[in-house]
């Protein structure tokens, strides 16, 4: 009886772009990929293959290449063989002069691509791009958006690991509502009532009592009936929570350093995508911080805008605050601190100097809130008192209060909206542009 053992990866005959660029551009090569486009030039044709690292230009020559040019169509997957030649006008600085093409798979007969994905810019509506998302994501620019998003998460993780944080996984089906309010998705859970988690808040605070510093990058769910360019009903939250802080300023300092690391990481590892999307990375050497009430007065006076809501920032005010600090301090970012207590959750620590305000903050990036964070209440009696003042029943939060009852250090943390951060970094106008498969008020597919 013959038995085969799997011992790990084996070298493949086909090469990736990075393999080719790491060697002398000469000799025979075998590659595979999608036919991205075919450009007929008489007896010669350019067949551009799409691979995970980018585009490869291949040259078909009548009488040289062993294949029928008429059979080659966009969307086919192929294995190509040929001779490498340097060509500075080609996407990677080289081209493959084809000797042979084998077709691996073909699109369904008679089916046409619903979008011009081989175009540099598809010039189609966002709605159309989302309706045909499995296809639109094959466009080179669309793909680059989500490579940059990958880089943000990689940088976020790498930096926090370097600072002694432990990565955690928290449940997304929960019994209670961490944020308060009615904007939760309800589930039937084997005869019990459950919700999709709005936030990992209770669990990340719990895990501070275990590891001191924790983080998570995971989806959260908000049943908000918004239909705006900045809201989603499912988004990715980059959360961290840290113990033994001296004040909420420690959280802002950690985020500032993290953003600096992320942007340096993108510059080093994702230069190709940054160039393709013409992204200018922001300066995070220093980020200004301003109190909530002072920020409202500053923009009211400079832009002659009446303060309408003294307890929260309206989107228009966020835009004006961003504009003010760009004009006055050349910063794309600004921390707005000390939000009113009535607009912050029950676990936010009130400012001892003035309990009407909290030791909390938002980070605005180009006039949009991308982060909410602050110091949490760590004392049991203080937390119970605040709950009761809000008409809450502490017995319903016995599992959460267990951490306070049995000892917690001063701690705090934040949550960052990944899609919003990507949106503002790329200067997109709608958060759906930077969401791979958006979930909003009217979209549950694809």
GUDREN-97048 format. One record per residue (C-alpha): x, y, z; residue in one letter. Coordinates in steps of 0.2 Angstrom, whole numbers, plus 5000, padded with zeros to 4 digits. Layout:
# residues N
<atom c1="X" c2="Y" c3="Z" aa="a"/>
...
//
This chain:
# residues 446
<atom c1="5000" c2="5000" c3="5000" aa="x"/>
<atom c1="5007" c2="5017" c3="4995" aa="x"/>
<atom c1="5006" c2="5031" c3="5007" aa="x"/>
<atom c1="5010" c2="5049" c3="5003" aa="x"/>
<atom c1="5016" c2="5061" c3="5017" aa="x"/>
<atom c1="5013" c2="5080" c3="5016" aa="x"/>
<atom c1="5029" c2="5089" c3="5021" aa="x"/>
<atom c1="5025" c2="5107" c3="5018" aa="x"/>
<atom c1="5026" c2="5119" c3="5003" aa="x"/>
<atom c1="5035" c2="5114" c3="4987" aa="x"/>
<atom c1="5043" c2="5126" c3="4975" aa="x"/>
<atom c1="5031" c2="5130" c3="4960" aa="x"/>
<atom c1="5037" c2="5131" c3="4942" aa="x"/>
<atom c1="5026" c2="5147" c3="4940" aa="x"/>
<atom c1="5033" c2="5163" c3="4946" aa="x"/>
<atom c1="5026" c2="5178" c3="4955" aa="x"/>
<atom c1="5030" c2="5196" c3="4950" aa="x"/>
<atom c1="5042" c2="5198" c3="4966" aa="x"/>
<atom c1="5051" c2="5182" c3="4961" aa="x"/>
<atom c1="5055" c2="5189" c3="4943" aa="x"/>
<atom c1="5060" c2="5206" c3="4950" aa="x"/>
<atom c1="5072" c2="5198" c3="4962" aa="x"/>
<atom c1="5082" c2="5190" c3="4948" aa="x"/>
<atom c1="5090" c2="5195" c3="4932" aa="x"/>
<atom c1="5076" c2="5200" c3="4919" aa="x"/>
<atom c1="5081" c2="5187" c3="4906" aa="x"/>
<atom c1="5078" c2="5169" c3="4901" aa="x"/>
<atom c1="5062" c2="5158" c3="4901" aa="x"/>
<atom c1="5048" c2="5161" c3="4913" aa="x"/>
<atom c1="5031" c2="5153" c3="4917" aa="x"/>
<atom c1="5017" c2="5163" c3="4925" aa="x"/>
<atom c1="4999" c2="5162" c3="4928" aa="x"/>
<atom c1="4985" c2="5175" c3="4930" aa="x"/>
<atom c1="4969" c2="5182" c3="4924" aa="x"/>
<atom c1="4968" c2="5190" c3="4907" aa="x"/>
<atom c1="4964" c2="5208" c3="4912" aa="x"/>
<atom c1="4964" c2="5215" c3="4894" aa="x"/>
<atom c1="4969" c2="5211" c3="4876" aa="x"/>
<atom c1="4975" c2="5225" c3="4865" aa="x"/>
<atom c1="4976" c2="5220" c3="4847" aa="x"/>
<atom c1="4990" c2="5228" c3="4837" aa="x"/>
<atom c1="4989" c2="5218" c3="4820" aa="x"/>
<atom c1="5001" c2="5204" c3="4820" aa="x"/>
<atom c1="5006" c2="5208" c3="4838" aa="x"/>
<atom c1="4995" c2="5209" c3="4853" aa="x"/>
<atom c1="4997" c2="5214" c3="4871" aa="x"/>
<atom c1="4989" c2="5202" c3="4884" aa="x"/>
<atom c1="4989" c2="5210" c3="4901" aa="x"/>
<atom c1="4988" c2="5197" c3="4915" aa="x"/>
<atom c1="4982" c2="5202" c3="4932" aa="x"/>
<atom c1="4991" c2="5194" c3="4947" aa="x"/>
<atom c1="4990" c2="5196" c3="4966" aa="x"/>
<atom c1="5004" c2="5208" c3="4965" aa="x"/>
<atom c1="4999" c2="5218" c3="4950" aa="x"/>
<atom c1="4998" c2="5218" c3="4931" aa="x"/>
<atom c1="5011" c2="5209" c3="4919" aa="x"/>
<atom c1="5012" c2="5214" c3="4901" aa="x"/>
<atom c1="5014" c2="5199" c3="4889" aa="x"/>
<atom c1="5017" c2="5200" c3="4870" aa="x"/>
<atom c1="5008" c2="5189" c3="4858" aa="x"/>
<atom c1="5017" c2="5187" c3="4841" aa="x"/>
<atom c1="5008" c2="5179" c3="4826" aa="x"/>
<atom c1="5018" c2="5163" c3="4821" aa="x"/>
<atom c1="5028" c2="5164" c3="4838" aa="x"/>
<atom c1="5016" c2="5161" c3="4851" aa="x"/>
<atom c1="5008" c2="5144" c3="4852" aa="x"/>
<atom c1="4989" c2="5149" c3="4855" aa="x"/>
<atom c1="4974" c2="5156" c3="4845" aa="x"/>
<atom c1="4973" c2="5174" c3="4849" aa="x"/>
<atom c1="4954" c2="5174" c3="4844" aa="x"/>
<atom c1="4951" c2="5162" c3="4858" aa="x"/>
<atom c1="4959" c2="5173" c3="4872" aa="x"/>
<atom c1="4946" c2="5184" c3="4881" aa="x"/>
<atom c1="4945" c2="5195" c3="4897" aa="x"/>
<atom c1="4941" c2="5185" c3="4912" aa="x"/>
<atom c1="4950" c2="5169" c3="4907" aa="x"/>
<atom c1="4963" c2="5162" c3="4919" aa="x"/>
<atom c1="4979" c2="5155" c3="4910" aa="x"/>
<atom c1="4996" c2="5149" c3="4912" aa="x"/>
<atom c1="5009" c2="5158" c3="4900" aa="x"/>
<atom c1="5026" c2="5154" c3="4895" aa="x"/>
<atom c1="5039" c2="5165" c3="4887" aa="x"/>
<atom c1="5055" c2="5175" c3="4887" aa="x"/>
<atom c1="5058" c2="5189" c3="4899" aa="x"/>
<atom c1="5063" c2="5206" c3="4892" aa="x"/>
<atom c1="5066" c2="5223" c3="4901" aa="x"/>
<atom c1="5053" c2="5236" c3="4896" aa="x"/>
<atom c1="5052" c2="5252" c3="4906" aa="x"/>
<atom c1="5035" c2="5256" c3="4898" aa="x"/>
<atom c1="5027" c2="5240" c3="4905" aa="x"/>
<atom c1="5019" c2="5240" c3="4922" aa="x"/>
<atom c1="5033" c2="5231" c3="4931" aa="x"/>
<atom c1="5047" c2="5236" c3="4920" aa="x"/>
<atom c1="5047" c2="5220" c3="4911" aa="x"/>
<atom c1="5037" c2="5210" c3="4898" aa="x"/>
<atom c1="5035" c2="5192" c3="4894" aa="x"/>
<atom c1="5037" c2="5188" c3="4875" aa="x"/>
<atom c1="5025" c2="5173" c3="4874" aa="x"/>
<atom c1="5029" c2="5156" c3="4867" aa="x"/>
<atom c1="5014" c2="5147" c3="4874" aa="x"/>
<atom c1="4997" c2="5150" c3="4883" aa="x"/>
<atom c1="4987" c2="5137" c3="4891" aa="x"/>
<atom c1="4969" c2="5141" c3="4895" aa="x"/>
<atom c1="4964" c2="5135" c3="4913" aa="x"/>
<atom c1="4946" c2="5142" c3="4914" aa="x"/>
<atom c1="4935" c2="5152" c3="4904" aa="x"/>
<atom c1="4920" c2="5164" c3="4908" aa="x"/>
<atom c1="4903" c2="5157" c3="4904" aa="x"/>
<atom c1="4900" c2="5157" c3="4885" aa="x"/>
<atom c1="4891" c2="5173" c3="4880" aa="x"/>
<atom c1="4893" c2="5182" c3="4896" aa="x"/>
<atom c1="4900" c2="5200" c3="4896" aa="x"/>
<atom c1="4909" c2="5209" c3="4910" aa="x"/>
<atom c1="4896" c2="5220" c3="4918" aa="x"/>
<atom c1="4909" c2="5233" c3="4922" aa="x"/>
<atom c1="4925" c2="5240" c3="4912" aa="x"/>
<atom c1="4937" c2="5233" c3="4926" aa="x"/>
<atom c1="4952" c2="5235" c3="4915" aa="x"/>
<atom c1="4950" c2="5254" c3="4914" aa="x"/>
<atom c1="4961" c2="5264" c3="4925" aa="x"/>
<atom c1="4945" c2="5272" c3="4932" aa="x"/>
<atom c1="4929" c2="5263" c3="4929" aa="x"/>
<atom c1="4919" c2="5279" c3="4929" aa="x"/>
<atom c1="4903" c2="5271" c3="4935" aa="x"/>
<atom c1="4891" c2="5275" c3="4950" aa="x"/>
<atom c1="4895" c2="5269" c3="4967" aa="x"/>
<atom c1="4878" c2="5259" c3="4967" aa="x"/>
<atom c1="4883" c2="5250" c3="4951" aa="x"/>
<atom c1="4900" c2="5246" c3="4959" aa="x"/>
<atom c1="4892" c2="5239" c3="4974" aa="x"/>
<atom c1="4879" c2="5229" c3="4965" aa="x"/>
<atom c1="4893" c2="5220" c3="4955" aa="x"/>
<atom c1="4905" c2="5220" c3="4970" aa="x"/>
<atom c1="4913" c2="5203" c3="4966" aa="x"/>
<atom c1="4918" c2="5210" c3="4949" aa="x"/>
<atom c1="4922" c2="5228" c3="4953" aa="x"/>
<atom c1="4934" c2="5223" c3="4966" aa="x"/>
<atom c1="4945" c2="5216" c3="4952" aa="x"/>
<atom c1="4949" c2="5233" c3="4946" aa="x"/>
<atom c1="4967" c2="5238" c3="4950" aa="x"/>
<atom c1="4962" c2="5254" c3="4959" aa="x"/>
<atom c1="4948" c2="5246" c3="4969" aa="x"/>
<atom c1="4960" c2="5232" c3="4974" aa="x"/>
<atom c1="4973" c2="5245" c3="4980" aa="x"/>
<atom c1="4960" c2="5253" c3="4992" aa="x"/>
<atom c1="4959" c2="5237" c3="5002" aa="x"/>
<atom c1="4977" c2="5233" c3="5001" aa="x"/>
<atom c1="4980" c2="5250" c3="5010" aa="x"/>
<atom c1="4966" c2="5245" c3="5023" aa="x"/>
<atom c1="4976" c2="5228" c3="5026" aa="x"/>
<atom c1="4991" c2="5239" c3="5029" aa="x"/>
<atom c1="4982" c2="5250" c3="5042" aa="x"/>
<atom c1="4977" c2="5234" c3="5052" aa="x"/>
<atom c1="4994" c2="5226" c3="5050" aa="x"/>
<atom c1="5002" c2="5242" c3="5057" aa="x"/>
<atom c1="4989" c2="5244" c3="5071" aa="x"/>
<atom c1="4993" c2="5226" c3="5076" aa="x"/>
<atom c1="5012" c2="5227" c3="5075" aa="x"/>
<atom c1="5013" c2="5243" c3="5085" aa="x"/>
<atom c1="5002" c2="5237" c3="5099" aa="x"/>
<atom c1="5012" c2="5221" c3="5100" aa="x"/>
<atom c1="5027" c2="5231" c3="5102" aa="x"/>
<atom c1="5019" c2="5240" c3="5116" aa="x"/>
<atom c1="5015" c2="5225" c3="5126" aa="x"/>
<atom c1="4997" c2="5223" c3="5121" aa="x"/>
<atom c1="4988" c2="5206" c3="5120" aa="x"/>
<atom c1="4976" c2="5203" c3="5105" aa="x"/>
<atom c1="4959" c2="5196" c3="5111" aa="x"/>
<atom c1="4944" c2="5189" c3="5103" aa="x"/>
<atom c1="4927" c2="5195" c3="5110" aa="x"/>
<atom c1="4910" c2="5188" c3="5107" aa="x"/>
<atom c1="4899" c2="5196" c3="5094" aa="x"/>
<atom c1="4883" c2="5188" c3="5101" aa="x"/>
<atom c1="4879" c2="5196" c3="5117" aa="x"/>
<atom c1="4866" c2="5196" c3="5131" aa="x"/>
<atom c1="4867" c2="5215" c3="5135" aa="x"/>
<atom c1="4869" c2="5232" c3="5127" aa="x"/>
<atom c1="4886" c2="5240" c3="5130" aa="x"/>
<atom c1="4882" c2="5257" c3="5123" aa="x"/>
<atom c1="4865" c2="5260" c3="5129" aa="x"/>
<atom c1="4851" c2="5266" c3="5117" aa="x"/>
<atom c1="4840" c2="5256" c3="5106" aa="x"/>
<atom c1="4851" c2="5254" c3="5091" aa="x"/>
<atom c1="4855" c2="5236" c3="5092" aa="x"/>
<atom c1="4851" c2="5221" c3="5081" aa="x"/>
<atom c1="4840" c2="5208" c3="5091" aa="x"/>
<atom c1="4842" c2="5190" c3="5089" aa="x"/>
<atom c1="4833" c2="5174" c3="5095" aa="x"/>
<atom c1="4846" c2="5164" c3="5104" aa="x"/>
<atom c1="4839" c2="5146" c3="5108" aa="x"/>
<atom c1="4824" c2="5154" c3="5117" aa="x"/>
<atom c1="4833" c2="5168" c3="5125" aa="x"/>
<atom c1="4835" c2="5187" c3="5119" aa="x"/>
<atom c1="4852" c2="5191" c3="5112" aa="x"/>
<atom c1="4860" c2="5205" c3="5102" aa="x"/>
<atom c1="4874" c2="5208" c3="5089" aa="x"/>
<atom c1="4888" c2="5217" c3="5099" aa="x"/>
<atom c1="4888" c2="5236" c3="5096" aa="x"/>
<atom c1="4906" c2="5236" c3="5104" aa="x"/>
<atom c1="4918" c2="5225" c3="5113" aa="x"/>
<atom c1="4918" c2="5237" c3="5127" aa="x"/>
<atom c1="4913" c2="5226" c3="5142" aa="x"/>
<atom c1="4925" c2="5212" c3="5137" aa="x"/>
<atom c1="4940" c2="5223" c3="5133" aa="x"/>
<atom c1="4938" c2="5231" c3="5150" aa="x"/>
<atom c1="4937" c2="5214" c3="5158" aa="x"/>
<atom c1="4953" c2="5208" c3="5149" aa="x"/>
<atom c1="4962" c2="5223" c3="5156" aa="x"/>
<atom c1="4960" c2="5215" c3="5172" aa="x"/>
<atom c1="4969" c2="5200" c3="5165" aa="x"/>
<atom c1="4982" c2="5206" c3="5153" aa="x"/>
<atom c1="4984" c2="5225" c3="5157" aa="x"/>
<atom c1="4984" c2="5230" c3="5139" aa="x"/>
<atom c1="4973" c2="5222" c3="5126" aa="x"/>
<atom c1="4967" c2="5225" c3="5108" aa="x"/>
<atom c1="4955" c2="5219" c3="5095" aa="x"/>
<atom c1="4951" c2="5222" c3="5076" aa="x"/>
<atom c1="4934" c2="5215" c3="5073" aa="x"/>
<atom c1="4916" c2="5219" c3="5066" aa="x"/>
<atom c1="4903" c2="5229" c3="5077" aa="x"/>
<atom c1="4885" c2="5231" c3="5073" aa="x"/>
<atom c1="4874" c2="5247" c3="5074" aa="x"/>
<atom c1="4855" c2="5246" c3="5070" aa="x"/>
<atom c1="4855" c2="5264" c3="5066" aa="x"/>
<atom c1="4843" c2="5270" c3="5052" aa="x"/>
<atom c1="4855" c2="5281" c3="5045" aa="x"/>
<atom c1="4857" c2="5284" c3="5026" aa="x"/>
<atom c1="4872" c2="5295" c3="5026" aa="x"/>
<atom c1="4890" c2="5295" c3="5018" aa="x"/>
<atom c1="4898" c2="5291" c3="5034" aa="x"/>
<atom c1="4887" c2="5278" c3="5043" aa="x"/>
<atom c1="4887" c2="5259" c3="5041" aa="x"/>
<atom c1="4877" c2="5246" c3="5050" aa="x"/>
<atom c1="4892" c2="5234" c3="5051" aa="x"/>
<atom c1="4910" c2="5241" c3="5052" aa="x"/>
<atom c1="4927" c2="5236" c3="5058" aa="x"/>
<atom c1="4932" c2="5243" c3="5074" aa="x"/>
<atom c1="4950" c2="5244" c3="5080" aa="x"/>
<atom c1="4950" c2="5244" c3="5099" aa="x"/>
<atom c1="4962" c2="5245" c3="5112" aa="x"/>
<atom c1="4961" c2="5246" c3="5131" aa="x"/>
<atom c1="4975" c2="5249" c3="5143" aa="x"/>
<atom c1="4977" c2="5249" c3="5162" aa="x"/>
<atom c1="4988" c2="5259" c3="5175" aa="x"/>
<atom c1="4985" c2="5275" c3="5165" aa="x"/>
<atom c1="4989" c2="5292" c3="5173" aa="x"/>
<atom c1="4975" c2="5300" c3="5164" aa="x"/>
<atom c1="4965" c2="5299" c3="5147" aa="x"/>
<atom c1="4980" c2="5309" c3="5139" aa="x"/>
<atom c1="4990" c2="5292" c3="5140" aa="x"/>
<atom c1="4977" c2="5285" c3="5128" aa="x"/>
<atom c1="4978" c2="5300" c3="5116" aa="x"/>
<atom c1="4997" c2="5298" c3="5116" aa="x"/>
<atom c1="4996" c2="5280" c3="5112" aa="x"/>
<atom c1="4985" c2="5283" c3="5097" aa="x"/>
<atom c1="4996" c2="5297" c3="5091" aa="x"/>
<atom c1="5011" c2="5286" c3="5091" aa="x"/>
<atom c1="5001" c2="5271" c3="5084" aa="x"/>
<atom c1="4995" c2="5282" c3="5069" aa="x"/>
<atom c1="5013" c2="5288" c3="5066" aa="x"/>
<atom c1="5019" c2="5270" c3="5065" aa="x"/>
<atom c1="5005" c2="5265" c3="5054" aa="x"/>
<atom c1="5008" c2="5279" c3="5041" aa="x"/>
<atom c1="5027" c2="5275" c3="5041" aa="x"/>
<atom c1="5022" c2="5257" c3="5039" aa="x"/>
<atom c1="5011" c2="5261" c3="5024" aa="x"/>
<atom c1="5025" c2="5272" c3="5017" aa="x"/>
<atom c1="5038" c2="5257" c3="5018" aa="x"/>
<atom c1="5026" c2="5242" c3="5014" aa="x"/>
<atom c1="5012" c2="5249" c3="5003" aa="x"/>
<atom c1="5021" c2="5263" c3="4992" aa="x"/>
<atom c1="5015" c2="5255" c3="4976" aa="x"/>
<atom c1="4996" c2="5257" c3="4982" aa="x"/>
<atom c1="4999" c2="5274" c3="4989" aa="x"/>
<atom c1="5006" c2="5280" c3="4972" aa="x"/>
<atom c1="4993" c2="5272" c3="4962" aa="x"/>
<atom c1="4979" c2="5280" c3="4973" aa="x"/>
<atom c1="4989" c2="5297" c3="4974" aa="x"/>
<atom c1="4988" c2="5297" c3="4993" aa="x"/>
<atom c1="4998" c2="5310" c3="5003" aa="x"/>
<atom c1="5001" c2="5303" c3="5021" aa="x"/>
<atom c1="4997" c2="5316" c3="5035" aa="x"/>
<atom c1="5009" c2="5322" c3="5047" aa="x"/>
<atom c1="5007" c2="5316" c3="5065" aa="x"/>
<atom c1="5022" c2="5323" c3="5073" aa="x"/>
<atom c1="5010" c2="5332" c3="5085" aa="x"/>
<atom c1="4991" c2="5332" c3="5086" aa="x"/>
<atom c1="4983" c2="5347" c3="5094" aa="x"/>
<atom c1="4970" c2="5344" c3="5108" aa="x"/>
<atom c1="4956" c2="5356" c3="5112" aa="x"/>
<atom c1="4941" c2="5355" c3="5125" aa="x"/>
<atom c1="4924" c2="5351" c3="5117" aa="x"/>
<atom c1="4916" c2="5368" c3="5124" aa="x"/>
<atom c1="4931" c2="5378" c3="5118" aa="x"/>
<atom c1="4931" c2="5370" c3="5101" aa="x"/>
<atom c1="4913" c2="5375" c3="5098" aa="x"/>
<atom c1="4916" c2="5393" c3="5103" aa="x"/>
<atom c1="4932" c2="5394" c3="5092" aa="x"/>
<atom c1="4922" c2="5389" c3="5076" aa="x"/>
<atom c1="4907" c2="5399" c3="5081" aa="x"/>
<atom c1="4917" c2="5414" c3="5082" aa="x"/>
<atom c1="4929" c2="5411" c3="5067" aa="x"/>
<atom c1="4915" c2="5405" c3="5055" aa="x"/>
<atom c1="4900" c2="5415" c3="5062" aa="x"/>
<atom c1="4890" c2="5399" c3="5066" aa="x"/>
<atom c1="4878" c2="5399" c3="5080" aa="x"/>
<atom c1="4880" c2="5385" c3="5093" aa="x"/>
<atom c1="4864" c2="5375" c3="5091" aa="x"/>
<atom c1="4868" c2="5359" c3="5102" aa="x"/>
<atom c1="4878" c2="5362" c3="5117" aa="x"/>
<atom c1="4880" c2="5344" c3="5121" aa="x"/>
<atom c1="4886" c2="5336" c3="5105" aa="x"/>
<atom c1="4896" c2="5340" c3="5089" aa="x"/>
<atom c1="4886" c2="5341" c3="5073" aa="x"/>
<atom c1="4894" c2="5334" c3="5057" aa="x"/>
<atom c1="4895" c2="5352" c3="5051" aa="x"/>
<atom c1="4904" c2="5357" c3="5067" aa="x"/>
<atom c1="4916" c2="5343" c3="5065" aa="x"/>
<atom c1="4920" c2="5349" c3="5047" aa="x"/>
<atom c1="4923" c2="5367" c3="5054" aa="x"/>
<atom c1="4934" c2="5361" c3="5068" aa="x"/>
<atom c1="4945" c2="5351" c3="5056" aa="x"/>
<atom c1="4946" c2="5367" c3="5045" aa="x"/>
<atom c1="4950" c2="5378" c3="5059" aa="x"/>
<atom c1="4965" c2="5367" c3="5065" aa="x"/>
<atom c1="4971" c2="5364" c3="5047" aa="x"/>
<atom c1="4971" c2="5383" c3="5044" aa="x"/>
<atom c1="4978" c2="5388" c3="5061" aa="x"/>
<atom c1="4990" c2="5373" c3="5065" aa="x"/>
<atom c1="4992" c2="5364" c3="5049" aa="x"/>
<atom c1="4986" c2="5348" c3="5056" aa="x"/>
<atom c1="4974" c2="5336" c3="5048" aa="x"/>
<atom c1="4970" c2="5329" c3="5065" aa="x"/>
<atom c1="4963" c2="5336" c3="5081" aa="x"/>
<atom c1="4958" c2="5328" c3="5098" aa="x"/>
<atom c1="4942" c2="5336" c3="5105" aa="x"/>
<atom c1="4942" c2="5332" c3="5124" aa="x"/>
<atom c1="4930" c2="5333" c3="5139" aa="x"/>
<atom c1="4913" c2="5329" c3="5130" aa="x"/>
<atom c1="4898" c2="5332" c3="5141" aa="x"/>
<atom c1="4893" c2="5318" c3="5153" aa="x"/>
<atom c1="4875" c2="5316" c3="5146" aa="x"/>
<atom c1="4882" c2="5312" c3="5129" aa="x"/>
<atom c1="4894" c2="5299" c3="5134" aa="x"/>
<atom c1="4891" c2="5281" c3="5140" aa="x"/>
<atom c1="4888" c2="5276" c3="5159" aa="x"/>
<atom c1="4906" c2="5269" c3="5160" aa="x"/>
<atom c1="4915" c2="5285" c3="5155" aa="x"/>
<atom c1="4923" c2="5294" c3="5170" aa="x"/>
<atom c1="4917" c2="5311" c3="5174" aa="x"/>
<atom c1="4930" c2="5325" c3="5176" aa="x"/>
<atom c1="4932" c2="5328" c3="5195" aa="x"/>
<atom c1="4935" c2="5346" c3="5192" aa="x"/>
<atom c1="4918" c2="5348" c3="5183" aa="x"/>
<atom c1="4907" c2="5332" c3="5183" aa="x"/>
<atom c1="4896" c2="5339" c3="5169" aa="x"/>
<atom c1="4911" c2="5334" c3="5157" aa="x"/>
<atom c1="4920" c2="5317" c3="5155" aa="x"/>
<atom c1="4938" c2="5312" c3="5154" aa="x"/>
<atom c1="4935" c2="5307" c3="5136" aa="x"/>
<atom c1="4939" c2="5312" c3="5118" aa="x"/>
<atom c1="4936" c2="5310" c3="5100" aa="x"/>
<atom c1="4949" c2="5311" c3="5086" aa="x"/>
<atom c1="4944" c2="5321" c3="5071" aa="x"/>
<atom c1="4953" c2="5317" c3="5054" aa="x"/>
<atom c1="4950" c2="5330" c3="5040" aa="x"/>
<atom c1="4934" c2="5335" c3="5049" aa="x"/>
<atom c1="4926" c2="5318" c3="5053" aa="x"/>
<atom c1="4926" c2="5309" c3="5069" aa="x"/>
<atom c1="4936" c2="5293" c3="5067" aa="x"/>
<atom c1="4940" c2="5288" c3="5085" aa="x"/>
<atom c1="4930" c2="5289" c3="5102" aa="x"/>
<atom c1="4939" c2="5285" c3="5118" aa="x"/>
<atom c1="4943" c2="5290" c3="5136" aa="x"/>
<atom c1="4946" c2="5285" c3="5154" aa="x"/>
<atom c1="4933" c2="5272" c3="5161" aa="x"/>
<atom c1="4926" c2="5271" c3="5179" aa="x"/>
<atom c1="4936" c2="5258" c3="5188" aa="x"/>
<atom c1="4929" c2="5260" c3="5206" aa="x"/>
<atom c1="4914" c2="5249" c3="5210" aa="x"/>
<atom c1="4904" c2="5261" c3="5220" aa="x"/>
<atom c1="4907" c2="5276" c3="5208" aa="x"/>
<atom c1="4901" c2="5265" c3="5193" aa="x"/>
<atom c1="4885" c2="5259" c3="5202" aa="x"/>
<atom c1="4881" c2="5277" c3="5208" aa="x"/>
<atom c1="4882" c2="5283" c3="5190" aa="x"/>
<atom c1="4871" c2="5269" c3="5183" aa="x"/>
<atom c1="4858" c2="5272" c3="5196" aa="x"/>
<atom c1="4858" c2="5291" c3="5192" aa="x"/>
<atom c1="4854" c2="5286" c3="5174" aa="x"/>
<atom c1="4839" c2="5275" c3="5179" aa="x"/>
<atom c1="4849" c2="5259" c3="5176" aa="x"/>
<atom c1="4847" c2="5243" c3="5186" aa="x"/>
<atom c1="4865" c2="5237" c3="5192" aa="x"/>
<atom c1="4859" c2="5219" c3="5194" aa="x"/>
<atom c1="4857" c2="5218" c3="5175" aa="x"/>
<atom c1="4875" c2="5222" c3="5173" aa="x"/>
<atom c1="4882" c2="5210" c3="5187" aa="x"/>
<atom c1="4894" c2="5201" c3="5175" aa="x"/>
<atom c1="4902" c2="5218" c3="5170" aa="x"/>
<atom c1="4902" c2="5224" c3="5188" aa="x"/>
<atom c1="4911" c2="5209" c3="5193" aa="x"/>
<atom c1="4927" c2="5217" c3="5187" aa="x"/>
<atom c1="4925" c2="5232" c3="5197" aa="x"/>
<atom c1="4920" c2="5223" c3="5213" aa="x"/>
<atom c1="4935" c2="5212" c3="5213" aa="x"/>
<atom c1="4948" c2="5226" c3="5208" aa="x"/>
<atom c1="4952" c2="5236" c3="5193" aa="x"/>
<atom c1="4967" c2="5248" c3="5189" aa="x"/>
<atom c1="4964" c2="5265" c3="5182" aa="x"/>
<atom c1="4961" c2="5261" c3="5163" aa="x"/>
<atom c1="4954" c2="5268" c3="5147" aa="x"/>
<atom c1="4954" c2="5265" c3="5129" aa="x"/>
<atom c1="4947" c2="5269" c3="5112" aa="x"/>
<atom c1="4938" c2="5262" c3="5096" aa="x"/>
<atom c1="4943" c2="5268" c3="5078" aa="x"/>
<atom c1="4932" c2="5266" c3="5063" aa="x"/>
<atom c1="4943" c2="5257" c3="5050" aa="x"/>
<atom c1="4932" c2="5261" c3="5035" aa="x"/>
<atom c1="4931" c2="5280" c3="5040" aa="x"/>
<atom c1="4950" c2="5281" c3="5043" aa="x"/>
<atom c1="4953" c2="5273" c3="5026" aa="x"/>
<atom c1="4940" c2="5285" c3="5018" aa="x"/>
<atom c1="4948" c2="5301" c3="5025" aa="x"/>
<atom c1="4965" c2="5295" c3="5021" aa="x"/>
<atom c1="4960" c2="5292" c3="5003" aa="x"/>
<atom c1="4950" c2="5307" c3="5002" aa="x"/>
<atom c1="4934" c2="5297" c3="4997" aa="x"/>
<atom c1="4917" c2="5305" c3="4999" aa="x"/>
<atom c1="4908" c2="5290" c3="5005" aa="x"/>
<atom c1="4912" c2="5277" c3="5017" aa="x"/>
<atom c1="4905" c2="5263" c3="5006" aa="x"/>
<atom c1="4920" c2="5266" c3="4994" aa="x"/>
<atom c1="4931" c2="5260" c3="5007" aa="x"/>
<atom c1="4920" c2="5245" c3="5013" aa="x"/>
<atom c1="4923" c2="5229" c3="5004" aa="x"/>
<atom c1="4905" c2="5223" c3="5006" aa="x"/>
<atom c1="4895" c2="5237" c3="5014" aa="x"/>
<atom c1="4880" c2="5233" c3="5025" aa="x"/>
<atom c1="4868" c2="5248" c3="5027" aa="x"/>
<atom c1="4850" c2="5252" c3="5028" aa="x"/>
<atom c1="4846" c2="5246" c3="5010" aa="x"/>
<atom c1="4860" c2="5233" c3="5007" aa="x"/>
<atom c1="4862" c2="5216" c3="5013" aa="x"/>
<atom c1="4870" c2="5209" c3="4997" aa="x"/>
<atom c1="4881" c2="5204" c3="4989" aa="x"/>
//
